[in-house]
Amino acid sequence: MATTKHASMGSTDRWENDGGRMLPERPLLDDLQIELKRHGVVPVQLIMFDCGGYRYSNARDAIAAAKRLSRPVSE
């Protein structure tokens, strides 16, 4: 049986037709995730800034610390 490529079909369409529909990946729910969902707790990604061995949640504070570190110490 010969396979013909159709100009209207993208590579994903051809793949889905060969092996079935692509489904979005969903992680299995563990007990913790079920408990979080039950109580309406939503995870939030937090960006931290690391400077001179300290971590800052505010970018301006991290920049100020970096400036203090780069200043020569006067004797």
Phi, psi and omega per residue, in radians:
M1 nan 2.248 -3.103
A2 -1.582 2.496 3.081
T3 -1.818 2.252 3.114
T4 -1.984 2.490 3.105
K5 -1.614 2.367 3.086
H6 -1.777 2.352 -3.114
A7 -1.073 -0.519 -3.081
S8 -1.389 -0.199 -3.091
M9 -1.735 2.231 3.056
G10 -1.368 3.016 -3.109
S11 -1.091 -0.606 3.118
T12 -1.169 -0.713 3.117
D13 -1.066 -0.761 -3.134
R14 -1.116 -0.729 -3.138
W15 -1.119 -0.787 -3.136
E16 -1.080 -0.610 3.130
N17 -1.251 -0.479 3.127
D18 -1.376 -0.717 -2.993
G19 -2.162 0.157 -3.120
G20 1.786 3.002 -3.082
R21 -1.196 2.486 3.019
M22 -1.395 2.170 3.105
L23 -1.850 2.527 3.102
P24 -1.128 2.507 3.132
E25 -1.268 2.300 3.076
R26 -2.208 2.163 3.130
P27 -1.201 2.627 3.076
L28 -1.195 2.428 3.134
L29 -1.399 2.175 3.041
D30 -1.697 3.111 -3.076
D31 -1.016 -0.703 -3.132
L32 -1.115 -0.795 3.137
Q33 -1.104 -0.665 3.111
I34 -1.122 -0.766 3.132
E35 -1.116 -0.757 3.094
L36 -1.031 -0.798 -3.127
K37 -1.126 -0.714 -3.131
R38 -1.030 -0.649 -3.077
H39 -1.692 0.066 3.095
G40 1.280 0.418 3.119
V41 -1.508 2.182 -3.078
V42 -1.958 2.194 3.092
P43 -1.217 2.492 -3.134
V44 -2.247 2.343 3.104
Q45 -1.383 2.332 -3.123
L46 -2.034 2.303 3.100
I47 -1.673 2.248 3.107
M48 -2.032 2.592 3.125
F49 -2.014 2.212 -3.086
D50 -1.836 2.207 -3.136
C51 -2.636 2.130 3.063
G52 1.059 0.541 3.123
G53 1.519 0.003 3.109
Y54 -2.021 2.701 3.100
R55 -2.022 2.421 -3.102
Y56 -2.189 2.473 3.057
S57 -1.645 -0.186 3.136
N58 -1.949 2.170 -3.094
A59 -1.073 -0.692 -3.122
R60 -1.129 -0.627 3.085
D61 -1.151 -0.702 3.120
A62 -1.132 -0.701 3.107
I63 -1.134 -0.747 3.117
A64 -1.073 -0.713 3.114
A65 -1.131 -0.714 3.125
A66 -1.114 -0.685 3.095
K67 -1.134 -0.710 3.114
R68 -1.110 -0.663 -3.129
L69 -1.214 -0.523 -3.074
S70 -1.503 -0.186 3.110
R71 -1.290 2.398 3.033
P72 -1.211 2.424 3.128
V73 -1.436 2.141 3.132
S74 -1.490 2.480 -3.089
E75 -1.679 nan nan
